[in-house]
Amino acid sequence: MKVKPLGDKVLVEVLKAEEKTKGGIILPDTAKEEKTEGKVVAVGPGKSLESGSFQPLEVKAGDKVIFGKYSGDEIVIEGTKHKILKENEILAVFE
């Protein structure tokens, strides 16, 4: 299935939660915290301006990003967790 975001929306694949702590303790599913990092899969054409043109987005497909814990809408595509976010809900891009 292919999903194409509209406007200033971004489709982000959520990275999996850690299975172990740095000390080697295996975490049960109930103790895993949802990741707030992901990889941009697709972006919309940009923010619509009054002139009718679009302002391009700053993020692009392939960028690794950080987003707010409760931001966006969660969807599952082919068994993988994704979020659809507005560009302004993305807090930072890893360089």
VMD Tcl script that builds the backbone (N, CA, C; Angstrom):
set m [mol new atoms 285]
animate dup $m
set s [atomselect $m all]
$s set {name element resname resid chain x y z} {
  {N N MET 1 A 0.853 -1.175 0.000}
  {CA C MET 1 A 0.000 0.000 0.000}
  {C C MET 1 A 0.899 1.238 0.000}
  {N N LYS 2 A 0.536 2.219 -0.800}
  {CA C LYS 2 A 1.306 3.445 -0.893}
  {C C LYS 2 A 0.469 4.584 -0.306}
  {N N VAL 3 A 1.070 5.392 0.563}
  {CA C VAL 3 A 0.386 6.513 1.194}
  {C C VAL 3 A 1.117 7.788 0.817}
  {N N LYS 4 A 0.382 8.763 0.282}
  {CA C LYS 4 A 0.969 10.046 -0.101}
  {C C LYS 4 A 0.357 11.136 0.774}
  {N N PRO 5 A 1.172 11.789 1.627}
  {CA C PRO 5 A 0.648 12.862 2.474}
  {C C PRO 5 A 0.210 14.068 1.640}
  {N N LEU 6 A -0.754 14.812 2.141}
  {CA C LEU 6 A -1.248 16.007 1.477}
  {C C LEU 6 A -0.765 17.256 2.210}
  {N N GLY 7 A -0.680 18.365 1.516}
  {CA C GLY 7 A -0.317 19.648 2.128}
  {C C GLY 7 A 1.022 19.603 2.833}
  {N N ASP 8 A 1.035 20.097 4.073}
  {CA C ASP 8 A 2.284 20.143 4.852}
  {C C ASP 8 A 2.423 18.942 5.785}
  {N N LYS 9 A 1.838 17.814 5.395}
  {CA C LYS 9 A 1.909 16.592 6.214}
  {C C LYS 9 A 3.123 15.748 5.830}
  {N N VAL 10 A 3.588 14.958 6.803}
  {CA C VAL 10 A 4.766 14.110 6.626}
  {C C VAL 10 A 4.426 12.717 7.142}
  {N N LEU 11 A 4.774 11.674 6.392}
  {CA C LEU 11 A 4.590 10.286 6.823}
  {C C LEU 11 A 5.917 9.803 7.401}
  {N N VAL 12 A 5.889 9.391 8.676}
  {CA C VAL 12 A 7.101 8.976 9.390}
  {C C VAL 12 A 6.939 7.547 9.878}
  {N N GLU 13 A 7.938 6.703 9.590}
  {CA C GLU 13 A 7.967 5.340 10.127}
  {C C GLU 13 A 8.577 5.417 11.522}
  {N N VAL 14 A 7.819 5.000 12.533}
  {CA C VAL 14 A 8.271 5.070 13.921}
  {C C VAL 14 A 9.314 3.979 14.164}
  {N N LEU 15 A 10.447 4.365 14.754}
  {CA C LEU 15 A 11.488 3.387 15.072}
  {C C LEU 15 A 11.024 2.494 16.208}
  {N N LYS 16 A 11.485 1.264 16.220}
  {CA C LYS 16 A 11.072 0.292 17.248}
  {C C LYS 16 A 11.656 0.655 18.608}
  {N N ALA 17 A 10.908 0.341 19.670}
  {CA C ALA 17 A 11.367 0.572 21.039}
  {C C ALA 17 A 12.498 -0.391 21.365}
  {N N GLU 18 A 13.349 0.020 22.253}
  {CA C GLU 18 A 14.485 -0.808 22.668}
  {C C GLU 18 A 14.002 -2.074 23.366}
  {N N GLU 19 A 14.625 -3.209 23.048}
  {CA C GLU 19 A 14.283 -4.491 23.666}
  {C C GLU 19 A 15.029 -4.675 24.986}
  {N N LYS 20 A 16.212 -4.068 25.096}
  {CA C LYS 20 A 17.047 -4.191 26.291}
  {C C LYS 20 A 17.509 -2.822 26.741}
  {N N THR 21 A 17.810 -2.706 28.040}
  {CA C THR 21 A 18.425 -1.488 28.545}
  {C C THR 21 A 19.915 -1.545 28.240}
  {N N LYS 22 A 20.605 -0.439 28.432}
  {CA C LYS 22 A 22.046 -0.420 28.199}
  {C C LYS 22 A 22.778 -1.388 29.128}
  {N N GLY 23 A 22.192 -1.675 30.281}
  {CA C GLY 23 A 22.787 -2.606 31.238}
  {C C GLY 23 A 22.497 -4.066 30.918}
  {N N GLY 24 A 21.695 -4.341 29.862}
  {CA C GLY 24 A 21.430 -5.707 29.443}
  {C C GLY 24 A 20.133 -6.297 29.958}
  {N N ILE 25 A 19.314 -5.511 30.660}
  {CA C ILE 25 A 18.039 -6.022 31.178}
  {C C ILE 25 A 17.018 -6.040 30.045}
  {N N ILE 26 A 16.359 -7.186 29.847}
  {CA C ILE 26 A 15.343 -7.322 28.804}
  {C C ILE 26 A 14.032 -6.721 29.313}
  {N N LEU 27 A 13.455 -5.833 28.523}
  {CA C LEU 27 A 12.232 -5.140 28.922}
  {C C LEU 27 A 10.991 -5.888 28.432}
  {N N PRO 28 A 9.986 -6.061 29.318}
  {CA C PRO 28 A 8.718 -6.644 28.856}
  {C C PRO 28 A 7.964 -5.601 28.028}
  {N N ASP 29 A 6.994 -6.047 27.232}
  {CA C ASP 29 A 6.233 -5.134 26.373}
  {C C ASP 29 A 5.587 -3.999 27.153}
  {N N THR 30 A 5.133 -4.267 28.368}
  {CA C THR 30 A 4.453 -3.241 29.157}
  {C C THR 30 A 5.395 -2.145 29.642}
  {N N ALA 31 A 6.678 -2.384 29.685}
  {CA C ALA 31 A 7.644 -1.396 30.169}
  {C C ALA 31 A 8.287 -0.600 29.042}
  {N N LYS 32 A 8.062 -1.017 27.800}
  {CA C LYS 32 A 8.675 -0.316 26.668}
  {C C LYS 32 A 7.967 1.014 26.442}
  {N N GLU 33 A 8.761 2.057 26.281}
  {CA C GLU 33 A 8.213 3.365 25.991}
  {C C GLU 33 A 8.181 3.568 24.483}
  {N N GLU 34 A 7.105 4.155 23.995}
  {CA C GLU 34 A 6.999 4.392 22.563}
  {C C GLU 34 A 8.082 5.380 22.128}
  {N N LYS 35 A 8.724 5.064 21.018}
  {CA C LYS 35 A 9.793 5.910 20.491}
  {C C LYS 35 A 9.218 7.219 19.959}
  {N N THR 36 A 9.985 8.287 20.096}
  {CA C THR 36 A 9.621 9.573 19.525}
  {C C THR 36 A 10.608 9.940 18.417}
  {N N GLU 37 A 11.172 8.896 17.808}
  {CA C GLU 37 A 12.085 9.072 16.688}
  {C C GLU 37 A 11.559 8.250 15.519}
  {N N GLY 38 A 11.844 8.724 14.328}
  {CA C GLY 38 A 11.409 7.978 13.163}
  {C C GLY 38 A 12.129 8.421 11.913}
  {N N LYS 39 A 11.800 7.726 10.828}
  {CA C LYS 39 A 12.404 8.012 9.525}
  {C C LYS 39 A 11.305 8.505 8.594}
  {N N VAL 40 A 11.540 9.638 7.950}
  {CA C VAL 40 A 10.561 10.206 7.028}
  {C C VAL 40 A 10.459 9.306 5.797}
  {N N VAL 41 A 9.242 8.856 5.511}
  {CA C VAL 41 A 8.993 7.975 4.373}
  {C C VAL 41 A 8.512 8.780 3.168}
  {N N ALA 42 A 7.631 9.754 3.405}
  {CA C ALA 42 A 7.085 10.562 2.316}
  {C C ALA 42 A 6.669 11.927 2.859}
  {N N VAL 43 A 6.684 12.935 1.999}
  {CA C VAL 43 A 6.262 14.283 2.390}
  {C C VAL 43 A 5.239 14.805 1.395}
  {N N GLY 44 A 4.389 15.698 1.858}
  {CA C GLY 44 A 3.416 16.337 0.987}
  {C C GLY 44 A 4.078 17.427 0.161}
  {N N PRO 45 A 3.298 18.078 -0.710}
  {CA C PRO 45 A 3.861 19.109 -1.591}
  {C C PRO 45 A 4.288 20.374 -0.866}
  {N N GLY 46 A 3.777 20.611 0.326}
  {CA C GLY 46 A 4.152 21.790 1.093}
  {C C GLY 46 A 2.940 22.545 1.595}
  {N N LYS 47 A 3.220 23.635 2.306}
  {CA C LYS 47 A 2.153 24.450 2.876}
  {C C LYS 47 A 1.562 25.329 1.779}
  {N N SER 48 A 0.248 25.327 1.694}
  {CA C SER 48 A -0.451 26.117 0.682}
  {C C SER 48 A -0.444 27.586 1.085}
  {N N LEU 49 A 0.001 28.457 0.181}
  {CA C LEU 49 A 0.051 29.894 0.432}
  {C C LEU 49 A -1.158 30.575 -0.193}
  {N N GLU 50 A -1.455 31.807 0.240}
  {CA C GLU 50 A -2.607 32.547 -0.295}
  {C C GLU 50 A -2.494 32.774 -1.793}
  {N N SER 51 A -1.272 32.855 -2.301}
  {CA C SER 51 A -1.056 33.092 -3.736}
  {C C SER 51 A -1.406 31.860 -4.583}
  {N N GLY 52 A -1.649 30.725 -3.912}
  {CA C GLY 52 A -1.978 29.495 -4.626}
  {C C GLY 52 A -0.778 28.587 -4.831}
  {N N SER 53 A 0.414 29.081 -4.519}
  {CA C SER 53 A 1.617 28.259 -4.649}
  {C C SER 53 A 1.869 27.514 -3.340}
  {N N PHE 54 A 2.890 26.655 -3.339}
  {CA C PHE 54 A 3.224 25.881 -2.154}
  {C C PHE 54 A 4.606 26.277 -1.638}
  {N N GLN 55 A 4.718 26.364 -0.307}
  {CA C GLN 55 A 6.018 26.569 0.328}
  {C C GLN 55 A 6.574 25.178 0.619}
  {N N PRO 56 A 7.726 24.805 0.013}
  {CA C PRO 56 A 8.253 23.447 0.205}
  {C C PRO 56 A 8.597 23.154 1.667}
  {N N LEU 57 A 8.531 21.882 2.026}
  {CA C LEU 57 A 8.840 21.470 3.396}
  {C C LEU 57 A 10.352 21.397 3.603}
  {N N GLU 58 A 10.781 21.569 4.864}
  {CA C GLU 58 A 12.207 21.520 5.196}
  {C C GLU 58 A 12.722 20.086 5.288}
  {N N VAL 59 A 11.837 19.140 5.611}
  {CA C VAL 59 A 12.264 17.741 5.721}
  {C C VAL 59 A 12.056 17.034 4.395}
  {N N LYS 60 A 12.795 15.942 4.192}
  {CA C LYS 60 A 12.662 15.168 2.962}
  {C C LYS 60 A 12.672 13.687 3.313}
  {N N ALA 61 A 12.254 12.865 2.391}
  {CA C ALA 61 A 12.247 11.418 2.592}
  {C C ALA 61 A 13.657 10.953 2.934}
  {N N GLY 62 A 13.759 10.091 3.946}
  {CA C GLY 62 A 15.052 9.565 4.380}
  {C C GLY 62 A 15.607 10.252 5.616}
  {N N ASP 63 A 15.095 11.452 5.971}
  {CA C ASP 63 A 15.565 12.149 7.167}
  {C C ASP 63 A 15.147 11.406 8.429}
  {N N LYS 64 A 16.028 11.374 9.429}
  {CA C LYS 64 A 15.690 10.809 10.738}
  {C C LYS 64 A 15.281 11.978 11.624}
  {N N VAL 65 A 14.089 11.896 12.217}
  {CA C VAL 65 A 13.518 13.028 12.934}
  {C C VAL 65 A 13.090 12.660 14.355}
  {N N ILE 66 A 12.893 13.700 15.162}
  {CA C ILE 66 A 12.346 13.577 16.516}
  {C C ILE 66 A 11.016 14.323 16.515}
  {N N PHE 67 A 9.987 13.708 17.110}
  {CA C PHE 67 A 8.676 14.351 17.174}
  {C C PHE 67 A 8.121 14.211 18.584}
  {N N GLY 68 A 7.090 14.980 18.897}
  {CA C GLY 68 A 6.460 14.936 20.209}
  {C C GLY 68 A 5.788 13.599 20.478}
  {N N LYS 69 A 5.775 13.198 21.736}
  {CA C LYS 69 A 5.241 11.891 22.128}
  {C C LYS 69 A 3.781 11.696 21.719}
  {N N TYR 70 A 2.970 12.733 21.841}
  {CA C TYR 70 A 1.542 12.598 21.559}
  {C C TYR 70 A 1.133 13.297 20.260}
  {N N SER 71 A 2.087 13.621 19.401}
  {CA C SER 71 A 1.752 14.355 18.182}
  {C C SER 71 A 1.395 13.399 17.040}
  {N N GLY 72 A 0.658 13.928 16.083}
  {CA C GLY 72 A 0.311 13.174 14.885}
  {C C GLY 72 A -0.745 12.105 15.093}
  {N N ASP 73 A -1.063 11.442 14.008}
  {CA C ASP 73 A -2.030 10.341 14.008}
  {C C ASP 73 A -1.307 9.059 13.643}
  {N N GLU 74 A -1.542 8.024 14.443}
  {CA C GLU 74 A -0.863 6.747 14.236}
  {C C GLU 74 A -1.647 5.889 13.261}
  {N N ILE 75 A -0.915 5.281 12.307}
  {CA C ILE 75 A -1.517 4.328 11.378}
  {C C ILE 75 A -0.563 3.148 11.237}
  {N N VAL 76 A -1.092 2.011 10.782}
  {CA C VAL 76 A -0.269 0.830 10.541}
  {C C VAL 76 A -0.323 0.528 9.047}
  {N N ILE 77 A 0.861 0.465 8.433}
  {CA C ILE 77 A 0.965 0.158 7.010}
  {C C ILE 77 A 1.786 -1.118 6.883}
  {N N GLU 78 A 1.165 -2.160 6.369}
  {CA C GLU 78 A 1.808 -3.463 6.175}
  {C C GLU 78 A 2.516 -3.942 7.446}
  {N N GLY 79 A 1.854 -3.790 8.596}
  {CA C GLY 79 A 2.373 -4.284 9.865}
  {C C GLY 79 A 3.391 -3.386 10.541}
  {N N THR 80 A 3.699 -2.242 9.962}
  {CA C THR 80 A 4.683 -1.328 10.540}
  {C C THR 80 A 3.987 -0.058 11.015}
  {N N LYS 81 A 4.343 0.393 12.234}
  {CA C LYS 81 A 3.739 1.579 12.820}
  {C C LYS 81 A 4.295 2.846 12.172}
  {N N HIS 82 A 3.378 3.724 11.749}
  {CA C HIS 82 A 3.730 5.014 11.151}
  {C C HIS 82 A 2.939 6.114 11.837}
  {N N LYS 83 A 3.386 7.354 11.661}
  {CA C LYS 83 A 2.635 8.519 12.114}
  {C C LYS 83 A 2.532 9.497 10.966}
  {N N ILE 84 A 1.376 10.151 10.883}
  {CA C ILE 84 A 1.209 11.258 9.955}
  {C C ILE 84 A 1.258 12.516 10.804}
  {N N LEU 85 A 2.258 13.355 10.526}
  {CA C LEU 85 A 2.499 14.559 11.309}
  {C C LEU 85 A 2.430 15.794 10.433}
  {N N LYS 86 A 2.069 16.930 11.031}
  {CA C LYS 86 A 2.263 18.204 10.352}
  {C C LYS 86 A 3.747 18.527 10.490}
  {N N GLU 87 A 4.281 19.271 9.543}
  {CA C GLU 87 A 5.712 19.585 9.603}
  {C C GLU 87 A 6.068 20.299 10.901}
  {N N ASN 88 A 5.173 21.157 11.414}
  {CA C ASN 88 A 5.499 21.893 12.645}
  {C C ASN 88 A 5.471 21.024 13.906}
  {N N GLU 89 A 5.024 19.767 13.792}
  {CA C GLU 89 A 5.078 18.839 14.930}
  {C C GLU 89 A 6.423 18.121 15.025}
  {N N ILE 90 A 7.247 18.263 13.995}
  {CA C ILE 90 A 8.594 17.675 14.016}
  {C C ILE 90 A 9.489 18.635 14.768}
  {N N LEU 91 A 10.158 18.126 15.802}
  {CA C LEU 91 A 10.967 18.969 16.675}
  {C C LEU 91 A 12.388 19.168 16.171}
  {N N ALA 92 A 12.984 18.149 15.552}
  {CA C ALA 92 A 14.369 18.242 15.102}
  {C C ALA 92 A 14.650 17.173 14.058}
  {N N VAL 93 A 15.739 17.408 13.304}
  {CA C VAL 93 A 16.225 16.463 12.304}
  {C C VAL 93 A 17.644 16.085 12.687}
  {N N PHE 94 A 17.954 14.778 12.718}
  {CA C PHE 94 A 19.319 14.324 12.982}
  {C C PHE 94 A 20.185 14.655 11.770}
  {N N GLU 95 A 21.406 15.115 12.028}
  {CA C GLU 95 A 22.328 15.421 10.914}
  {C C GLU 95 A 23.412 14.384 10.836}
}
mol reanalyze $m
mol bondsrecalc $m
mol representation Tube
mol addrep $m
